[in-house]
Amino acid sequence: MSVRNTAAYLIHVVRVMNMNSMRIVPPREIEAAGKSWAAYEGPLRKKVSPRGSPRVFVQVAQKWLRFHEQLATPPPNRFHRVIAEFIDAMRSARGLAPDTVRGYSSRAFNFLKWFGKRHESLETVSLLDVDEFLASKRQEGWSVRSIASQCQALRSFFRYAEIRGWCVPRLALGIRSPRIPKYDGLPKAPTWAEVRRLLDSASGSSPSDLRAKAILLLFAIYGLRSSEVAGLQLTDFDWRNETFSVRRAKRGGVQQYPIQYEVGEAIIQYLQKGRKRCSSRHVFLSKYPPHGRIGPGPMWQIVGKRMQKLGIELEHVGPHSLRHACATRLLQKGASLREIADFLGHRSIKSIGIYARYDPRSLRKVAAFSLAGVR
């Protein structure tokens, strides 16, 4: 975040929280102030609609107060050690991807925070507690998919908790996810014509457009995941042999691809004219100093915001929709499911069955195919 933006937020922090002098502030007061600021629609807010988000307000306030040692430290949650061990097991024993570890641990911790307000020990947890927690989230407006993701994370956590002897046996078996239609007929990916429109929207010469063009091409042509694109380093590109290497997020290991001409040109343009000079070895950097590895938020905006401006309507807009588009394009070109699975870095062809279900006509054309003809 830029210094100017931070300073602007601090003005509101001081105003809303009546900070006439430094004092110790509890986190709850900051959260309440953030909600009050987000709901404010008076003359001091330039943009009345859409309403502000308290998230950044709270983050800025917490960092500022922590720097001045005025942020009240909340009592440690009794389940922090439990979550730490769960995270370590997912990383070391199961080798799960960082995004999966982050998602499972945060969802498990959400439940444990809720549970800890009602009970002292995890040994007393039951399916009734899980059901009550999920019911409370439904009342808060959680979608069916969010509830299903929570159930999946809790099953993983309680399987580990059972091994460690923290809870009663077989608890995970009783956690049932809500039924979600896998193939509801809604488009999961933009058409290839829409993909080309998306790429054309980043044809400018500004550093932002140069970065966006290169990232969009990597998503669309190679079907890479966000974390895989963000993890690319300068040394991953072998320009002499026209290849580049990708560290697979889920399957692990390194996969090598040929550098398609349009992709190579876009990356070179970004490196020469758009990328900030700094010590980071990552290819794609954040716009604001310090210029480090690009984060998931800007990565989503490069795809999602542009799709919304172009009027591309999908169930979910964002980088993963271009992964779907890449797989669907390969299927339409006649690639076999095994070839598509290998190209996208899937462990099994079962993982790509969804692409085939959304384009059944292409199943009749599945045959031998050269992956060079992606376009």
Buried (B, 14 or more C-beta within 10 A) or exposed (E): EEEEEBEEBBEBBEEBBEBEEEEEBEBEEBBBBBBEBBEBEEEEBEEEEEEBEBEBBBBBBBBBBEEEEEBEEEEEEEBEEBBEBBBEBBBEEEEBBEBBBEBBBEBBBBBBEBBBEEEEEBEEBEBEBBEBBBEEBEEEEBEEEBBBBBBBBBBBBBBBBBEEEBBBEEBBEEBEBEEEEEEEEEBBBBEBEBBEBBBEBBEEEEBEBBBBBBBBBBBBBBBBBBBBBBBBBEEBBEEEEEEBBBBBBBBEEEBEBBBBEBBBBBBBBBBEEBBEEEEBEBBBBBEEEEBEBBEEEBBBEBBBBBBEEBEBEBEBBBBBBBBBBBBBBBBEBBBBBEBBBBBBBBEEBEBBBBBBEBBEEBEEEBEEBEBEEBE
